Amino acid sequence: MPSRVVKFLHSPLSVAMFLVAGVLVGVYAPGFARSLAPFSKLYIDLLKMIVLPLIVSSIIFSLRSLIHDPKAGSYIIKVAAAVVLVSAAAVAVAMALTLLMRPGEISDPAIRAAFGQIVSRDTVSTELQMNLHEIAAPGSQSRLIDTLLSVVPSNIFQALATGDTVKVLVFALLFGFAIGRVPVAVSDPLAHSLDTVYRACIILTRWFNLMLPFATFAMIADQTAIVGFRTLRLMVDFLGVIGLATALLVAVSIVVVALRTRRTPWAVLRAHQDVAVMAIATRSSVACIPAMIDTLTERLGLRRDVVELLVPLQTAIVRAGPIMLFVVGPLFVAQLYGRVLDGSDLVFLAVVSVLLGLTTAGMSGITVLTQVGIVCGYLGLPFEAAFVLFVAVDAVTDTLRTVTLVFTIDAATASIAPLDPDAHTYAVEEALPLEPAAPRA
């Protein structure tokens, strides 16, 4: 392929052009837009195809290197601190904006009537969610414990075959710690093999990225055809809160990465352009793992072995996007039905949102939405009818949640991983002098 064509396909301009074209096709030719769904699914499947081998190879290889790093023990403490801080920030931003903007309070009778029509137009969906809610709500605490216990894989080959990312992550962590205790002379051949697998996955990712503009066109067209603008107009206040919360968390994340990498916020934003576009196009934080690793190491100069360990790990446990939804969703329902939540309700909402957020790794958008029903059930809110409204705009909220995830994960990783003084990164003229960092293990 000619280099000019490759350069254009990798540029933000091409993605923006295809994105606008996808919106127009979704609005004016919804039938054709829906027919493009198989192509977008093919692109996502290609990305997911390499995610699991990348996670296994990068974590095991990185853990083996980090076992001998005297600072390795401090990484675990820092990861725990990052999870707490990011979760608390997501709760605080989402709760403050929802209580301030009050998206669920609708004074216009016409808009209230339109809401009623949407809620009542699909009784099957409402009844289905009611049944799901009745089963899930009574044993929510034991269900949460069962979910946490179920992440241990009884059969790693079955977990790999079914694409269970969390179970594969647990296996890779345990196996990596064990390999780190094997003598170096014995484990070297395996380490070289894992490094080869990882580099091959990165090359495949770069090849697949040539399809990104076309996949973006197909995905955006399909999502626009499904959602439509009428429902978006009715839920504009709710989407506004989610969008503003996303913007604030992304802005803070960019500042954190800029401070850690000694670069300007603009340089950090430019470095993340591929990650942002991929998050919007795929709506999958797992699919963005290769791009996040490449951005933090090749473009921003962080130590590769540490980043390769932290990004997959924190993708599973830094869950700012779902936490944001678990806070805004129940508050929106409470405001919609005129229910006033007191201080103890808000504290309970914050705690449960964080705990549920930790269990959402690998869940699809609709599955995450059903988790909102657990919170609403505890607070005595009628989530069943509002479920239809959340489903109607799930394509938009899922996109915003994914963008929030990838930026907060990168910020959490950058706050822990040291800089690599030997790294050759792009946009060197925009970077400040790098602070000394420990050599790669």
NUKOL-512569 format. One record per residue (C-alpha): residue number from 1; x, y, z. Coordinates in steps of 0.5 Angstrom, whole numbers, plus 500, padded with zeros to 3 digits. Example, Ala and Ser with C-alpha at 12.3 -4.5 7.8 and 13.67 -1.06 7.14 Angstrom:
{r 1,{525,491,516}}
{r 2,{527,498,514}}
//
This chain:
{r 1,{500,500,500}}
{r 2,{503,507,498}}
{r 3,{506,511,504}}
{r 4,{501,517,503}}
{r 5,{495,512,503}}
{r 6,{498,509,510}}
{r 7,{499,516,513}}
{r 8,{492,519,511}}
{r 9,{489,512,514}}
{r 10,{493,513,520}}
{r 11,{491,521,521}}
{r 12,{485,524,525}}
{r 13,{483,527,519}}
{r 14,{481,521,515}}
{r 15,{477,518,522}}
{r 16,{474,525,522}}
{r 17,{471,525,515}}
{r 18,{469,517,516}}
{r 19,{465,519,522}}
{r 20,{461,525,519}}
{r 21,{460,520,513}}
{r 22,{457,515,518}}
{r 23,{453,520,522}}
{r 24,{450,522,515}}
{r 25,{449,515,513}}
{r 26,{445,513,519}}
{r 27,{440,519,519}}
{r 28,{439,519,512}}
{r 29,{440,511,510}}
{r 30,{439,507,516}}
{r 31,{437,501,512}}
{r 32,{444,501,509}}
{r 33,{447,503,515}}
{r 34,{445,497,519}}
{r 35,{447,493,513}}
{r 36,{454,495,515}}
{r 37,{454,492,522}}
{r 38,{458,485,520}}
{r 39,{464,489,518}}
{r 40,{464,493,524}}
{r 41,{464,486,528}}
{r 42,{469,484,524}}
{r 43,{474,489,526}}
{r 44,{472,488,533}}
{r 45,{473,481,533}}
{r 46,{480,482,529}}
{r 47,{482,486,535}}
{r 48,{479,482,540}}
{r 49,{483,476,537}}
{r 50,{490,479,539}}
{r 51,{488,481,546}}
{r 52,{488,475,550}}
{r 53,{495,473,547}}
{r 54,{498,480,548}}
{r 55,{495,480,555}}
{r 56,{498,473,557}}
{r 57,{505,474,554}}
{r 58,{506,482,556}}
{r 59,{504,480,564}}
{r 60,{508,474,564}}
{r 61,{514,477,561}}
{r 62,{513,483,565}}
{r 63,{512,480,572}}
{r 64,{518,476,571}}
{r 65,{522,482,570}}
{r 66,{519,486,575}}
{r 67,{520,480,580}}
{r 68,{528,482,581}}
{r 69,{526,490,581}}
{r 70,{527,492,588}}
{r 71,{521,497,587}}
{r 72,{516,492,585}}
{r 73,{513,491,592}}
{r 74,{511,498,591}}
{r 75,{507,498,585}}
{r 76,{502,493,588}}
{r 77,{501,499,593}}
{r 78,{500,504,588}}
{r 79,{495,500,584}}
{r 80,{491,500,590}}
{r 81,{491,507,591}}
{r 82,{490,509,584}}
{r 83,{484,504,584}}
{r 84,{481,508,590}}
{r 85,{483,515,588}}
{r 86,{480,514,581}}
{r 87,{474,511,583}}
{r 88,{473,516,588}}
{r 89,{474,522,583}}
{r 90,{469,518,578}}
{r 91,{464,518,584}}
{r 92,{465,525,586}}
{r 93,{464,528,579}}
{r 94,{458,524,577}}
{r 95,{454,525,584}}
{r 96,{456,533,584}}
{r 97,{454,534,577}}
{r 98,{448,530,577}}
{r 99,{445,533,584}}
{r 100,{447,540,581}}
{r 101,{444,539,573}}
{r 102,{438,535,576}}
{r 103,{437,532,569}}
{r 104,{431,527,571}}
{r 105,{427,533,573}}
{r 106,{422,535,567}}
{r 107,{418,541,568}}
{r 108,{415,541,560}}
{r 109,{409,536,560}}
{r 110,{410,535,552}}
{r 111,{417,532,554}}
{r 112,{414,528,560}}
{r 113,{409,525,555}}
{r 114,{414,523,550}}
{r 115,{418,520,556}}
{r 116,{412,516,557}}
{r 117,{411,514,550}}
{r 118,{418,511,550}}
{r 119,{417,507,556}}
{r 120,{410,504,554}}
{r 121,{412,503,547}}
{r 122,{416,496,549}}
{r 123,{412,492,554}}
{r 124,{417,486,553}}
{r 125,{423,489,554}}
{r 126,{420,493,561}}
{r 127,{417,486,563}}
{r 128,{424,482,561}}
{r 129,{428,487,566}}
{r 130,{423,487,571}}
{r 131,{424,479,572}}
{r 132,{431,480,571}}
{r 133,{431,485,577}}
{r 134,{427,481,581}}
{r 135,{432,475,581}}
{r 136,{438,479,582}}
{r 137,{436,484,587}}
{r 138,{434,480,593}}
{r 139,{441,476,594}}
{r 140,{445,482,591}}
{r 141,{451,482,597}}
{r 142,{452,474,596}}
{r 143,{451,475,588}}
{r 144,{457,480,589}}
{r 145,{461,475,593}}
{r 146,{460,470,588}}
{r 147,{462,474,582}}
{r 148,{469,476,586}}
{r 149,{470,469,587}}
{r 150,{468,466,580}}
{r 151,{474,470,577}}
{r 152,{479,464,579}}
{r 153,{479,460,573}}
{r 154,{478,452,574}}
{r 155,{480,451,567}}
{r 156,{485,456,563}}
{r 157,{484,453,556}}
{r 158,{476,454,557}}
{r 159,{477,461,559}}
{r 160,{482,462,553}}
{r 161,{476,459,549}}
{r 162,{471,463,551}}
{r 163,{475,470,552}}
{r 164,{474,471,559}}
{r 165,{479,476,560}}
{r 166,{478,477,567}}
{r 167,{480,469,569}}
{r 168,{485,470,564}}
{r 169,{488,476,567}}
{r 170,{488,472,574}}
{r 171,{492,466,571}}
{r 172,{497,470,567}}
{r 173,{498,474,574}}
{r 174,{499,468,578}}
{r 175,{503,464,573}}
{r 176,{508,470,572}}
{r 177,{509,470,579}}
{r 178,{511,463,579}}
{r 179,{515,464,573}}
{r 180,{519,470,576}}
{r 181,{521,465,582}}
{r 182,{524,460,576}}
{r 183,{532,461,575}}
{r 184,{533,466,570}}
{r 185,{537,461,566}}
{r 186,{531,456,565}}
{r 187,{526,461,564}}
{r 188,{530,465,559}}
{r 189,{527,461,553}}
{r 190,{520,462,555}}
{r 191,{521,469,556}}
{r 192,{524,470,549}}
{r 193,{518,466,546}}
{r 194,{513,471,550}}
{r 195,{517,477,548}}
{r 196,{516,475,540}}
{r 197,{508,473,541}}
{r 198,{508,480,544}}
{r 199,{511,484,539}}
{r 200,{507,480,533}}
{r 201,{501,482,537}}
{r 202,{503,489,536}}
{r 203,{505,489,529}}
{r 204,{498,486,528}}
{r 205,{495,491,531}}
{r 206,{498,497,527}}
{r 207,{496,493,521}}
{r 208,{489,493,523}}
{r 209,{489,500,525}}
{r 210,{489,501,517}}
{r 211,{482,499,517}}
{r 212,{480,504,523}}
{r 213,{477,509,519}}
{r 214,{472,504,515}}
{r 215,{470,501,521}}
{r 216,{469,507,524}}
{r 217,{464,509,519}}
{r 218,{461,502,519}}
{r 219,{460,503,527}}
{r 220,{458,510,527}}
{r 221,{453,509,522}}
{r 222,{450,503,525}}
{r 223,{449,506,532}}
{r 224,{446,513,529}}
{r 225,{441,508,525}}
{r 226,{439,505,532}}
{r 227,{439,510,537}}
{r 228,{436,516,532}}
{r 229,{435,523,534}}
{r 230,{429,523,537}}
{r 231,{431,519,543}}
{r 232,{437,523,544}}
{r 233,{433,529,544}}
{r 234,{429,527,550}}
{r 235,{435,524,554}}
{r 236,{439,530,552}}
{r 237,{440,532,560}}
{r 238,{442,525,562}}
{r 239,{447,525,556}}
{r 240,{450,532,558}}
{r 241,{451,530,565}}
{r 242,{455,523,563}}
{r 243,{459,527,557}}
{r 244,{461,533,562}}
{r 245,{463,528,567}}
{r 246,{467,524,562}}
{r 247,{470,531,559}}
{r 248,{472,533,567}}
{r 249,{475,526,568}}
{r 250,{479,526,561}}
{r 251,{482,533,563}}
{r 252,{484,531,569}}
{r 253,{487,525,567}}
{r 254,{491,528,561}}
{r 255,{494,533,566}}
{r 256,{496,527,571}}
{r 257,{500,524,565}}
{r 258,{503,531,563}}
{r 259,{506,532,569}}
{r 260,{508,525,570}}
{r 261,{511,525,563}}
{r 262,{514,532,563}}
{r 263,{510,534,557}}
{r 264,{505,539,555}}
{r 265,{497,537,556}}
{r 266,{497,538,548}}
{r 267,{502,534,547}}
{r 268,{499,528,551}}
{r 269,{492,529,548}}
{r 270,{496,529,541}}
{r 271,{499,522,543}}
{r 272,{492,519,545}}
{r 273,{489,521,539}}
{r 274,{489,514,536}}
{r 275,{487,511,543}}
{r 276,{481,516,543}}
{r 277,{479,514,536}}
{r 278,{479,507,538}}
{r 279,{475,507,544}}
{r 280,{470,511,540}}
{r 281,{470,506,535}}
{r 282,{470,500,538}}
{r 283,{467,501,545}}
{r 284,{471,496,548}}
{r 285,{477,498,553}}
{r 286,{480,491,552}}
{r 287,{481,492,545}}
{r 288,{484,499,546}}
{r 289,{490,495,551}}
{r 290,{495,495,545}}
{r 291,{494,502,543}}
{r 292,{494,504,550}}
{r 293,{501,501,551}}
{r 294,{504,503,545}}
{r 295,{502,510,547}}
{r 296,{505,510,554}}
{r 297,{511,507,552}}
{r 298,{513,509,544}}
{r 299,{510,516,545}}
{r 300,{510,518,552}}
{r 301,{517,514,554}}
{r 302,{514,510,560}}
{r 303,{518,504,562}}
{r 304,{515,498,557}}
{r 305,{516,492,562}}
{r 306,{512,496,568}}
{r 307,{507,499,563}}
{r 308,{505,492,560}}
{r 309,{504,489,567}}
{r 310,{500,495,569}}
{r 311,{495,497,563}}
{r 312,{492,490,563}}
{r 313,{491,489,570}}
{r 314,{488,496,571}}
{r 315,{484,495,565}}
{r 316,{480,490,570}}
{r 317,{480,494,576}}
{r 318,{480,501,574}}
{r 319,{473,502,572}}
{r 320,{471,510,572}}
{r 321,{466,509,566}}
{r 322,{461,504,569}}
{r 323,{462,507,576}}
{r 324,{460,514,573}}
{r 325,{454,510,570}}
{r 326,{452,507,577}}
{r 327,{452,514,580}}
{r 328,{448,518,575}}
{r 329,{443,513,573}}
{r 330,{440,512,580}}
{r 331,{440,519,581}}
{r 332,{437,520,574}}
{r 333,{431,515,576}}
{r 334,{430,518,583}}
{r 335,{429,525,580}}
{r 336,{425,523,574}}
{r 337,{420,520,580}}
{r 338,{421,525,585}}
{r 339,{424,521,590}}
{r 340,{429,525,595}}
{r 341,{435,521,597}}
{r 342,{438,523,604}}
{r 343,{446,523,606}}
{r 344,{446,516,608}}
{r 345,{443,514,601}}
{r 346,{448,518,597}}
{r 347,{454,515,601}}
{r 348,{451,508,600}}
{r 349,{450,509,593}}
{r 350,{457,511,592}}
{r 351,{460,505,596}}
{r 352,{455,500,592}}
{r 353,{457,504,585}}
{r 354,{465,503,587}}
{r 355,{464,495,589}}
{r 356,{459,494,583}}
{r 357,{464,497,578}}
{r 358,{470,492,580}}
{r 359,{466,487,577}}
{r 360,{464,490,570}}
{r 361,{470,488,567}}
{r 362,{469,484,560}}
{r 363,{461,486,561}}
{r 364,{457,488,555}}
{r 365,{454,495,555}}
{r 366,{447,492,556}}
{r 367,{450,487,562}}
{r 368,{453,494,565}}
{r 369,{446,497,565}}
{r 370,{442,491,568}}
{r 371,{447,492,574}}
{r 372,{444,499,575}}
{r 373,{438,495,577}}
{r 374,{442,493,583}}
{r 375,{443,500,586}}
{r 376,{436,502,584}}
{r 377,{433,496,588}}
{r 378,{437,497,594}}
{r 379,{434,505,594}}
{r 380,{427,502,592}}
{r 381,{427,506,586}}
{r 382,{423,503,580}}
{r 383,{428,502,575}}
{r 384,{424,497,570}}
{r 385,{421,503,567}}
{r 386,{427,507,566}}
{r 387,{431,501,563}}
{r 388,{428,502,556}}
{r 389,{430,509,556}}
{r 390,{438,507,558}}
{r 391,{438,502,553}}
{r 392,{435,507,548}}
{r 393,{442,511,549}}
{r 394,{446,506,551}}
{r 395,{451,506,544}}
{r 396,{452,514,546}}
{r 397,{453,512,554}}
{r 398,{457,506,552}}
{r 399,{462,510,548}}
{r 400,{463,516,553}}
{r 401,{464,510,559}}
{r 402,{470,507,554}}
{r 403,{473,514,553}}
{r 404,{473,515,561}}
{r 405,{476,508,562}}
{r 406,{482,509,557}}
{r 407,{484,516,559}}
{r 408,{483,514,567}}
{r 409,{487,507,566}}
{r 410,{493,511,562}}
{r 411,{493,516,568}}
{r 412,{493,511,573}}
{r 413,{499,507,569}}
{r 414,{503,514,568}}
{r 415,{502,516,576}}
{r 416,{506,509,577}}
{r 417,{510,507,572}}
{r 418,{517,510,571}}
{r 419,{520,514,565}}
{r 420,{525,510,561}}
{r 421,{531,515,559}}
{r 422,{533,511,554}}
{r 423,{526,511,550}}
{r 424,{526,514,543}}
{r 425,{519,518,543}}
{r 426,{515,522,538}}
{r 427,{514,529,539}}
{r 428,{521,530,542}}
{r 429,{521,538,541}}
{r 430,{514,538,545}}
{r 431,{517,534,551}}
{r 432,{521,537,557}}
{r 433,{527,534,560}}
{r 434,{526,527,562}}
{r 435,{527,526,570}}
{r 436,{532,520,571}}
{r 437,{528,513,572}}
{r 438,{531,506,574}}
{r 439,{534,502,568}}
{r 440,{529,497,565}}
{r 441,{530,490,569}}
//
